[in-house]
Amino acid sequence: MSYLSDLPQMEAELKQRLTRDLAEYRAQLAEVTARIERLDRPVAGDASLDAVADSFGPMGRVGGSGRHGQALNRRREQSLTRHMDRARTLAPLYRQQVSLERVIASYESGARERRMRADMAAAARVRAAKVGDRVFDTAYGEATVIRVNKKTLTIRTPSGYTEVRPFHLVADVLAPVGERMVAHDGND
């Protein structure tokens, strides 16, 4: 079957996949946001520890060698350790939340769909490549197709190196040299 005859089915599958993926990303975002809210709740602090932090700077150390000063310093150190542990737990969750928000924005703006359509079209052009076509390989750059197989293309680089490459490693078929797009300066 040709690419054009499969196009309506591919369009429907693409729409279903995009909808399913978007719902999955939204569910993941809701889960991450709930975990962040659960972990980032203000903790009822010890009033005396808060007063020490306000009075003696960020480390909240009290001078002196008395028993009460040492106990207060120990409690303050434990409190700081808890805060740092919580920050270590929250930092990756915040990064994941930002990442998911970017992905969802990409889906909602249609950018993801345009990219997937372009990738599908490029893959179809690669599968339809013929001997003599110029292709862009992910590892070797521009190359010439010298043989077409069921799952691979055999390519030759400008330096003469020949290798069998699976379709997924060949990015696209390049337009013939005479038909390549030329930058237009608008002065015509």
MODELLER restraints for C-alpha pairs under 7 A, 6 or more apart:
rsr = mdl.restraints
at = mdl.atoms
rsr.add(forms.Gaussian(group=physical.xy_distance, feature=features.Distance(at['CA:3:A'], at['CA:124:A']), mean=6.52, stdev=0.5))
rsr.add(forms.Gaussian(group=physical.xy_distance, feature=features.Distance(at['CA:22:A'], at['CA:104:A']), mean=6.55, stdev=0.5))
rsr.add(forms.Gaussian(group=physical.xy_distance, feature=features.Distance(at['CA:22:A'], at['CA:107:A']), mean=6.74, stdev=0.5))
rsr.add(forms.Gaussian(group=physical.xy_distance, feature=features.Distance(at['CA:25:A'], at['CA:100:A']), mean=6.59, stdev=0.5))
rsr.add(forms.Gaussian(group=physical.xy_distance, feature=features.Distance(at['CA:25:A'], at['CA:104:A']), mean=6.74, stdev=0.5))
rsr.add(forms.Gaussian(group=physical.xy_distance, feature=features.Distance(at['CA:29:A'], at['CA:97:A']), mean=6.20, stdev=0.5))
rsr.add(forms.Gaussian(group=physical.xy_distance, feature=features.Distance(at['CA:29:A'], at['CA:100:A']), mean=6.12, stdev=0.5))
rsr.add(forms.Gaussian(group=physical.xy_distance, feature=features.Distance(at['CA:32:A'], at['CA:93:A']), mean=6.54, stdev=0.5))
rsr.add(forms.Gaussian(group=physical.xy_distance, feature=features.Distance(at['CA:32:A'], at['CA:97:A']), mean=6.39, stdev=0.5))
rsr.add(forms.Gaussian(group=physical.xy_distance, feature=features.Distance(at['CA:33:A'], at['CA:97:A']), mean=6.96, stdev=0.5))
rsr.add(forms.Gaussian(group=physical.xy_distance, feature=features.Distance(at['CA:36:A'], at['CA:90:A']), mean=6.64, stdev=0.5))
rsr.add(forms.Gaussian(group=physical.xy_distance, feature=features.Distance(at['CA:36:A'], at['CA:93:A']), mean=6.75, stdev=0.5))
rsr.add(forms.Gaussian(group=physical.xy_distance, feature=features.Distance(at['CA:49:A'], at['CA:76:A']), mean=6.04, stdev=0.5))
rsr.add(forms.Gaussian(group=physical.xy_distance, feature=features.Distance(at['CA:52:A'], at['CA:60:A']), mean=5.34, stdev=0.5))
rsr.add(forms.Gaussian(group=physical.xy_distance, feature=features.Distance(at['CA:53:A'], at['CA:59:A']), mean=6.68, stdev=0.5))
rsr.add(forms.Gaussian(group=physical.xy_distance, feature=features.Distance(at['CA:53:A'], at['CA:60:A']), mean=4.17, stdev=0.5))
rsr.add(forms.Gaussian(group=physical.xy_distance, feature=features.Distance(at['CA:56:A'], at['CA:62:A']), mean=6.82, stdev=0.5))
rsr.add(forms.Gaussian(group=physical.xy_distance, feature=features.Distance(at['CA:60:A'], at['CA:76:A']), mean=6.73, stdev=0.5))
rsr.add(forms.Gaussian(group=physical.xy_distance, feature=features.Distance(at['CA:61:A'], at['CA:73:A']), mean=5.70, stdev=0.5))
rsr.add(forms.Gaussian(group=physical.xy_distance, feature=features.Distance(at['CA:62:A'], at['CA:69:A']), mean=5.97, stdev=0.5))
rsr.add(forms.Gaussian(group=physical.xy_distance, feature=features.Distance(at['CA:62:A'], at['CA:73:A']), mean=6.40, stdev=0.5))
rsr.add(forms.Gaussian(group=physical.xy_distance, feature=features.Distance(at['CA:63:A'], at['CA:69:A']), mean=6.95, stdev=0.5))
rsr.add(forms.Gaussian(group=physical.xy_distance, feature=features.Distance(at['CA:106:A'], at['CA:112:A']), mean=5.52, stdev=0.5))
rsr.add(forms.Gaussian(group=physical.xy_distance, feature=features.Distance(at['CA:107:A'], at['CA:113:A']), mean=6.86, stdev=0.5))
rsr.add(forms.Gaussian(group=physical.xy_distance, feature=features.Distance(at['CA:122:A'], at['CA:171:A']), mean=6.90, stdev=0.5))
rsr.add(forms.Gaussian(group=physical.xy_distance, feature=features.Distance(at['CA:122:A'], at['CA:172:A']), mean=5.17, stdev=0.5))
rsr.add(forms.Gaussian(group=physical.xy_distance, feature=features.Distance(at['CA:123:A'], at['CA:172:A']), mean=6.84, stdev=0.5))
rsr.add(forms.Gaussian(group=physical.xy_distance, feature=features.Distance(at['CA:125:A'], at['CA:172:A']), mean=6.70, stdev=0.5))
rsr.add(forms.Gaussian(group=physical.xy_distance, feature=features.Distance(at['CA:125:A'], at['CA:173:A']), mean=6.17, stdev=0.5))
rsr.add(forms.Gaussian(group=physical.xy_distance, feature=features.Distance(at['CA:126:A'], at['CA:167:A']), mean=6.66, stdev=0.5))
rsr.add(forms.Gaussian(group=physical.xy_distance, feature=features.Distance(at['CA:126:A'], at['CA:170:A']), mean=6.98, stdev=0.5))
rsr.add(forms.Gaussian(group=physical.xy_distance, feature=features.Distance(at['CA:126:A'], at['CA:172:A']), mean=5.68, stdev=0.5))
rsr.add(forms.Gaussian(group=physical.xy_distance, feature=features.Distance(at['CA:126:A'], at['CA:173:A']), mean=5.76, stdev=0.5))
rsr.add(forms.Gaussian(group=physical.xy_distance, feature=features.Distance(at['CA:127:A'], at['CA:167:A']), mean=6.81, stdev=0.5))
rsr.add(forms.Gaussian(group=physical.xy_distance, feature=features.Distance(at['CA:129:A'], at['CA:173:A']), mean=6.96, stdev=0.5))
rsr.add(forms.Gaussian(group=physical.xy_distance, feature=features.Distance(at['CA:130:A'], at['CA:145:A']), mean=6.92, stdev=0.5))
rsr.add(forms.Gaussian(group=physical.xy_distance, feature=features.Distance(at['CA:130:A'], at['CA:148:A']), mean=6.64, stdev=0.5))
rsr.add(forms.Gaussian(group=physical.xy_distance, feature=features.Distance(at['CA:131:A'], at['CA:145:A']), mean=5.10, stdev=0.5))
rsr.add(forms.Gaussian(group=physical.xy_distance, feature=features.Distance(at['CA:131:A'], at['CA:146:A']), mean=5.12, stdev=0.5))
rsr.add(forms.Gaussian(group=physical.xy_distance, feature=features.Distance(at['CA:131:A'], at['CA:147:A']), mean=5.67, stdev=0.5))
rsr.add(forms.Gaussian(group=physical.xy_distance, feature=features.Distance(at['CA:131:A'], at['CA:148:A']), mean=6.66, stdev=0.5))
rsr.add(forms.Gaussian(group=physical.xy_distance, feature=features.Distance(at['CA:132:A'], at['CA:144:A']), mean=5.90, stdev=0.5))
rsr.add(forms.Gaussian(group=physical.xy_distance, feature=features.Distance(at['CA:132:A'], at['CA:145:A']), mean=5.25, stdev=0.5))
rsr.add(forms.Gaussian(group=physical.xy_distance, feature=features.Distance(at['CA:132:A'], at['CA:146:A']), mean=6.11, stdev=0.5))
rsr.add(forms.Gaussian(group=physical.xy_distance, feature=features.Distance(at['CA:133:A'], at['CA:144:A']), mean=5.79, stdev=0.5))
rsr.add(forms.Gaussian(group=physical.xy_distance, feature=features.Distance(at['CA:133:A'], at['CA:145:A']), mean=5.50, stdev=0.5))
rsr.add(forms.Gaussian(group=physical.xy_distance, feature=features.Distance(at['CA:134:A'], at['CA:142:A']), mean=6.75, stdev=0.5))
rsr.add(forms.Gaussian(group=physical.xy_distance, feature=features.Distance(at['CA:134:A'], at['CA:143:A']), mean=5.69, stdev=0.5))
rsr.add(forms.Gaussian(group=physical.xy_distance, feature=features.Distance(at['CA:134:A'], at['CA:144:A']), mean=4.59, stdev=0.5))
rsr.add(forms.Gaussian(group=physical.xy_distance, feature=features.Distance(at['CA:134:A'], at['CA:145:A']), mean=6.36, stdev=0.5))
rsr.add(forms.Gaussian(group=physical.xy_distance, feature=features.Distance(at['CA:134:A'], at['CA:173:A']), mean=6.03, stdev=0.5))
rsr.add(forms.Gaussian(group=physical.xy_distance, feature=features.Distance(at['CA:134:A'], at['CA:174:A']), mean=5.35, stdev=0.5))
rsr.add(forms.Gaussian(group=physical.xy_distance, feature=features.Distance(at['CA:135:A'], at['CA:142:A']), mean=5.69, stdev=0.5))
rsr.add(forms.Gaussian(group=physical.xy_distance, feature=features.Distance(at['CA:135:A'], at['CA:143:A']), mean=5.41, stdev=0.5))
rsr.add(forms.Gaussian(group=physical.xy_distance, feature=features.Distance(at['CA:135:A'], at['CA:144:A']), mean=6.10, stdev=0.5))
rsr.add(forms.Gaussian(group=physical.xy_distance, feature=features.Distance(at['CA:135:A'], at['CA:172:A']), mean=5.75, stdev=0.5))
rsr.add(forms.Gaussian(group=physical.xy_distance, feature=features.Distance(at['CA:135:A'], at['CA:173:A']), mean=4.23, stdev=0.5))
rsr.add(forms.Gaussian(group=physical.xy_distance, feature=features.Distance(at['CA:135:A'], at['CA:174:A']), mean=5.16, stdev=0.5))
rsr.add(forms.Gaussian(group=physical.xy_distance, feature=features.Distance(at['CA:136:A'], at['CA:142:A']), mean=4.52, stdev=0.5))
rsr.add(forms.Gaussian(group=physical.xy_distance, feature=features.Distance(at['CA:136:A'], at['CA:143:A']), mean=6.25, stdev=0.5))
rsr.add(forms.Gaussian(group=physical.xy_distance, feature=features.Distance(at['CA:136:A'], at['CA:170:A']), mean=6.09, stdev=0.5))
rsr.add(forms.Gaussian(group=physical.xy_distance, feature=features.Distance(at['CA:136:A'], at['CA:171:A']), mean=5.57, stdev=0.5))
rsr.add(forms.Gaussian(group=physical.xy_distance, feature=features.Distance(at['CA:136:A'], at['CA:172:A']), mean=5.43, stdev=0.5))
rsr.add(forms.Gaussian(group=physical.xy_distance, feature=features.Distance(at['CA:136:A'], at['CA:173:A']), mean=6.22, stdev=0.5))
rsr.add(forms.Gaussian(group=physical.xy_distance, feature=features.Distance(at['CA:136:A'], at['CA:174:A']), mean=6.59, stdev=0.5))
rsr.add(forms.Gaussian(group=physical.xy_distance, feature=features.Distance(at['CA:137:A'], at['CA:143:A']), mean=6.85, stdev=0.5))
rsr.add(forms.Gaussian(group=physical.xy_distance, feature=features.Distance(at['CA:137:A'], at['CA:169:A']), mean=6.33, stdev=0.5))
rsr.add(forms.Gaussian(group=physical.xy_distance, feature=features.Distance(at['CA:137:A'], at['CA:170:A']), mean=4.32, stdev=0.5))
rsr.add(forms.Gaussian(group=physical.xy_distance, feature=features.Distance(at['CA:137:A'], at['CA:171:A']), mean=5.55, stdev=0.5))
rsr.add(forms.Gaussian(group=physical.xy_distance, feature=features.Distance(at['CA:138:A'], at['CA:169:A']), mean=5.72, stdev=0.5))
rsr.add(forms.Gaussian(group=physical.xy_distance, feature=features.Distance(at['CA:138:A'], at['CA:170:A']), mean=5.81, stdev=0.5))
rsr.add(forms.Gaussian(group=physical.xy_distance, feature=features.Distance(at['CA:138:A'], at['CA:171:A']), mean=5.99, stdev=0.5))
rsr.add(forms.Gaussian(group=physical.xy_distance, feature=features.Distance(at['CA:140:A'], at['CA:157:A']), mean=6.93, stdev=0.5))
rsr.add(forms.Gaussian(group=physical.xy_distance, feature=features.Distance(at['CA:142:A'], at['CA:157:A']), mean=6.74, stdev=0.5))
rsr.add(forms.Gaussian(group=physical.xy_distance, feature=features.Distance(at['CA:143:A'], at['CA:155:A']), mean=6.00, stdev=0.5))
rsr.add(forms.Gaussian(group=physical.xy_distance, feature=features.Distance(at['CA:143:A'], at['CA:156:A']), mean=5.46, stdev=0.5))
rsr.add(forms.Gaussian(group=physical.xy_distance, feature=features.Distance(at['CA:143:A'], at['CA:157:A']), mean=4.47, stdev=0.5))
rsr.add(forms.Gaussian(group=physical.xy_distance, feature=features.Distance(at['CA:143:A'], at['CA:158:A']), mean=6.43, stdev=0.5))
rsr.add(forms.Gaussian(group=physical.xy_distance, feature=features.Distance(at['CA:144:A'], at['CA:155:A']), mean=5.38, stdev=0.5))
rsr.add(forms.Gaussian(group=physical.xy_distance, feature=features.Distance(at['CA:144:A'], at['CA:156:A']), mean=5.24, stdev=0.5))
rsr.add(forms.Gaussian(group=physical.xy_distance, feature=features.Distance(at['CA:144:A'], at['CA:157:A']), mean=6.46, stdev=0.5))
rsr.add(forms.Gaussian(group=physical.xy_distance, feature=features.Distance(at['CA:145:A'], at['CA:153:A']), mean=6.56, stdev=0.5))
rsr.add(forms.Gaussian(group=physical.xy_distance, feature=features.Distance(at['CA:145:A'], at['CA:154:A']), mean=5.91, stdev=0.5))
rsr.add(forms.Gaussian(group=physical.xy_distance, feature=features.Distance(at['CA:145:A'], at['CA:155:A']), mean=4.51, stdev=0.5))
rsr.add(forms.Gaussian(group=physical.xy_distance, feature=features.Distance(at['CA:145:A'], at['CA:156:A']), mean=6.51, stdev=0.5))
rsr.add(forms.Gaussian(group=physical.xy_distance, feature=features.Distance(at['CA:146:A'], at['CA:154:A']), mean=5.65, stdev=0.5))
rsr.add(forms.Gaussian(group=physical.xy_distance, feature=features.Distance(at['CA:146:A'], at['CA:155:A']), mean=5.54, stdev=0.5))
rsr.add(forms.Gaussian(group=physical.xy_distance, feature=features.Distance(at['CA:146:A'], at['CA:156:A']), mean=6.72, stdev=0.5))
rsr.add(forms.Gaussian(group=physical.xy_distance, feature=features.Distance(at['CA:147:A'], at['CA:153:A']), mean=5.91, stdev=0.5))
rsr.add(forms.Gaussian(group=physical.xy_distance, feature=features.Distance(at['CA:147:A'], at['CA:154:A']), mean=4.93, stdev=0.5))
rsr.add(forms.Gaussian(group=physical.xy_distance, feature=features.Distance(at['CA:148:A'], at['CA:154:A']), mean=6.37, stdev=0.5))
rsr.add(forms.Gaussian(group=physical.xy_distance, feature=features.Distance(at['CA:151:A'], at['CA:166:A']), mean=6.00, stdev=0.5))
rsr.add(forms.Gaussian(group=physical.xy_distance, feature=features.Distance(at['CA:151:A'], at['CA:167:A']), mean=6.23, stdev=0.5))
rsr.add(forms.Gaussian(group=physical.xy_distance, feature=features.Distance(at['CA:152:A'], at['CA:164:A']), mean=6.40, stdev=0.5))
rsr.add(forms.Gaussian(group=physical.xy_distance, feature=features.Distance(at['CA:152:A'], at['CA:165:A']), mean=5.40, stdev=0.5))
rsr.add(forms.Gaussian(group=physical.xy_distance, feature=features.Distance(at['CA:152:A'], at['CA:166:A']), mean=4.19, stdev=0.5))
rsr.add(forms.Gaussian(group=physical.xy_distance, feature=features.Distance(at['CA:152:A'], at['CA:167:A']), mean=5.28, stdev=0.5))
rsr.add(forms.Gaussian(group=physical.xy_distance, feature=features.Distance(at['CA:153:A'], at['CA:164:A']), mean=5.71, stdev=0.5))
rsr.add(forms.Gaussian(group=physical.xy_distance, feature=features.Distance(at['CA:153:A'], at['CA:165:A']), mean=5.33, stdev=0.5))
rsr.add(forms.Gaussian(group=physical.xy_distance, feature=features.Distance(at['CA:153:A'], at['CA:166:A']), mean=6.29, stdev=0.5))
rsr.add(forms.Gaussian(group=physical.xy_distance, feature=features.Distance(at['CA:153:A'], at['CA:167:A']), mean=6.58, stdev=0.5))
rsr.add(forms.Gaussian(group=physical.xy_distance, feature=features.Distance(at['CA:154:A'], at['CA:162:A']), mean=6.97, stdev=0.5))
rsr.add(forms.Gaussian(group=physical.xy_distance, feature=features.Distance(at['CA:154:A'], at['CA:163:A']), mean=5.60, stdev=0.5))
rsr.add(forms.Gaussian(group=physical.xy_distance, feature=features.Distance(at['CA:154:A'], at['CA:164:A']), mean=4.18, stdev=0.5))
rsr.add(forms.Gaussian(group=physical.xy_distance, feature=features.Distance(at['CA:154:A'], at['CA:165:A']), mean=6.02, stdev=0.5))
rsr.add(forms.Gaussian(group=physical.xy_distance, feature=features.Distance(at['CA:155:A'], at['CA:162:A']), mean=5.61, stdev=0.5))
rsr.add(forms.Gaussian(group=physical.xy_distance, feature=features.Distance(at['CA:155:A'], at['CA:163:A']), mean=5.59, stdev=0.5))
rsr.add(forms.Gaussian(group=physical.xy_distance, feature=features.Distance(at['CA:155:A'], at['CA:164:A']), mean=6.31, stdev=0.5))
rsr.add(forms.Gaussian(group=physical.xy_distance, feature=features.Distance(at['CA:156:A'], at['CA:162:A']), mean=4.37, stdev=0.5))
rsr.add(forms.Gaussian(group=physical.xy_distance, feature=features.Distance(at['CA:156:A'], at['CA:163:A']), mean=6.65, stdev=0.5))
